[in-house]
Amino acid sequence: MTQNTFNFDEDIDRRAVPALKVHPNVLGQDGADLFPGGVADMDFKPPPAVLSAMRDRVAHGVFGYEAVPYGLLPALTGWFQDRHGWTVDPSHILRAPNVLNILAMAARVFTKEGDGVIVQPPVFFDFYDIIAENNRRLVANPLLLRNGRYEMDFAGLARVAADPNVTMLYLCNPHNPVGRVWMPAELLQLGAICRAHGVLVVSDEIHGDVTFPGHHYTPFATLSDEDARNSIICISPAKSFNIAACCAAFSIVIDANRRAMLQAENSRLTVNKNNAFSNVAMEAAYLHGEPWLDAALAYINENLSLVRSRLSKLNEVDMIEPEGTFLLWLDFRKLGLPPEQLTAFLRQGAKWAITRGPAFGGEGVGFGRLNIACKREHLTDALDRLDRALEEMGRPEDVPNSFDQ
Ligand SMILES: Cc1ncc(COP(=O)(O)O)c(C=O)c1O
């Protein structure tokens, strides 16, 4: 099936439901006319099979307590086997309402208050909140930007991991917001350092299905038996099939002892309940969603080509070439604007509401994250507005360089 089988250009009013991406909580009270390029979901309807499974579930009409549907675990394991060549033992799977829940529970179960948790900024901002809110210590090992591409700083990692009070690392695989799809050699190096220093790897693989041609997601647990046992893998169909509000996620925990510990916390907090809609959505997505996902990825890749070609005509904005995720990490540093002025330029000038770079850590100053999983017409319109705003502002040579102040 091709992209044409599915209509990613359909006009859908996201304001008809309290969608976060267009909500005043995110856009601000005065933000109704902004291009909503922030929150990391797609503007597309999920695969038709998902909608139809959910409709059938509604039509059944009874929503009493439910067990896990028989078909769910085979659907999950089948997906990872067929799509990613990863054989997942169904007994290693723990259900969860969302990935952030797994990240938080892992911190609570496998570290103690005050322990250091490593992150590699610029990185998904909720990692910071979870670490702080659970009274753990943030240990930053920033990525290195080399020739327009982000890499891990392994020497830095070995240094921070050597501290005996540093006990966990949140890996973002693929990496939001810089779009790296980590390669096996990189992950192996990270895994070896973490194992050498007793640091547990909690690998957030929510973006694993979203890769651009030529790039392949490597599930961390496929690296080696030792790495598999030294990891908690966090998975969700939320990004792949645009069903974040269904709250469906799961962890894969290979080490039996760790699995029992996480399961016990799951029970203590009673977050191991099922949701009838997330169950059917997830099962249908993993069983029947592949043609839709391939078509959505092709459409997003065309959006990427559009942004690449339009930005290449500008001198002021550079795009970090993404390997995966539908999020683009844009480098506005040539504009020479300090953070508040850059935000003001994007909001008031370009009428863009994208996620501010500093939300991902200090390394994000001068950057912004643009979500391109939207209707092409909207993206084109947003790029036109950026062009006009740059024209109106004057080219960088006319702008005093206040970036470093
Ligand atoms: C890397 C990453 N992890 C987790 C999440 C949120 O996942 P969930 O909604 O399942 O908690 C996001 C959402 O943007 C994300 O980008």
Ligand as a Chemical Component Dictionary entry (heavy atoms), coordinates in Angstrom:
data_LIG
# 
_chem_comp.id                   LIG 
_chem_comp.type                 NON-POLYMER 
_chem_comp.pdbx_formal_charge   0 
_chem_comp.three_letter_code    LIG 
# 
loop_
_chem_comp_atom.comp_id 
_chem_comp_atom.atom_id 
_chem_comp_atom.alt_atom_id 
_chem_comp_atom.type_symbol 
_chem_comp_atom.charge 
_chem_comp_atom.model_Cartn_x 
_chem_comp_atom.model_Cartn_y 
_chem_comp_atom.model_Cartn_z 
_chem_comp_atom.pdbx_ordinal 
LIG C1 C1 C 0 11.677 10.472 24.309 1  
LIG C2 C2 C 0 10.269 10.522 24.832 2  
LIG N1 N1 N 0 9.930  9.738  25.869 3  
LIG C3 C3 C 0 8.679  9.748  26.377 4  
LIG C4 C4 C 0 7.702  10.584 25.855 5  
LIG C5 C5 C 0 6.351  10.595 26.469 6  
LIG O1 O1 O 0 5.858  9.302  26.484 7  
LIG P1 P1 P 0 4.513  8.948  27.233 8  
LIG O2 O2 O 0 3.461  9.840  26.720 9  
LIG O3 O3 O 0 4.286  7.504  26.900 10 
LIG O4 O4 O 0 4.775  9.135  28.679 11 
LIG C6 C6 C 0 8.022  11.418 24.779 12 
LIG C7 C7 C 0 7.025  12.336 24.230 13 
LIG O5 O5 O 0 7.324  13.270 23.552 14 
LIG C8 C8 C 0 9.336  11.380 24.252 15 
LIG O6 O6 O 0 9.705  12.136 23.212 16 
# 
loop_
_chem_comp_bond.comp_id 
_chem_comp_bond.atom_id_1 
_chem_comp_bond.atom_id_2 
_chem_comp_bond.value_order 
_chem_comp_bond.pdbx_ordinal 
LIG C1 C2 SING 1  
LIG C2 N1 SING 2  
LIG C2 C8 DOUB 3  
LIG N1 C3 DOUB 4  
LIG C3 C4 SING 5  
LIG C4 C5 SING 6  
LIG C4 C6 DOUB 7  
LIG C5 O1 SING 8  
LIG O1 P1 SING 9  
LIG P1 O2 DOUB 10 
LIG P1 O3 SING 11 
LIG P1 O4 SING 12 
LIG C6 C7 SING 13 
LIG C6 C8 SING 14 
LIG C7 O5 DOUB 15 
LIG C8 O6 SING 16 
# 
